């Protein structure tokens, strides 16, 4: 895990953010010795969130197809 000084992190912020994204975590150390972890936020996307399709079919036709499938 890479540790950057506060000054380095400030000067190379884009690079530090990219490294945090790639490696999962980057540490930034202040002059007084305190350290802070820079961790990328995870996307809050549901795996059930799928793109929709445009279908020219009525609700009744969908219900009929489902009922037909259940009868088999």
N, C-alpha and C positions, 0 to 999 in steps of 0.2 A: 504494500500500500504506500502510495506516494505521500510525502509530507512536504508542504510548501510553507514558507514564511508568509506572513500577512502581505508584505510588500511584493513578493513574487506572485502571489495569487491575484493581487490587485492589478499588477502589470500584465499578467498573462491570463486574464479572466476567461476568455473564450477557450483557451487550451485547457485550463483547469476544469471548466464545465464539461468539456468533451471527454476528458479523462474520467471524471466522475460518472458520466453516462456509460462509458465503456467498461470501467472496472467496478462500478457500483459504489465507490466511496473514495473520498479524498480528504486528507487531514490538513487543516490550516493552523499553524502555530503562531501565536502572538509573541511579542518581545518579552512579556511577563511569564511566558511558559504555558499559558492556558492554550488548550487545543479545542478545535471545533471540527466536527465532521460535516462534510458536504456530501449529501446523499440525494440522488435524483428521485423525484416523485414518480410513483407508478401511475400509469394511465388507469382511470376508473372506467374501463370499458367492459361491459358484460359480454361473456362468450355467447350469450343468446341474442345479442344485438346483431342481427343479420340484415343485409340489404334487402329491400322489398323489390318485387317485380310487378310490372304492369301487365295484368291479365284481363282480357275482355270476357269475364265470366261472372255470372250473377251469384249472389249468395245462395239462392235456391239450387243452382246447378252444383255448387260445392257440396251442399247438404245431400243432394241426390247421389253424388259420387261417393261420399263417405258411407251413406246407407247401403249402397250397392256393394261396396267393399266389405262391409260388416256381414252381409248376407252370405258371402262366399265361405 
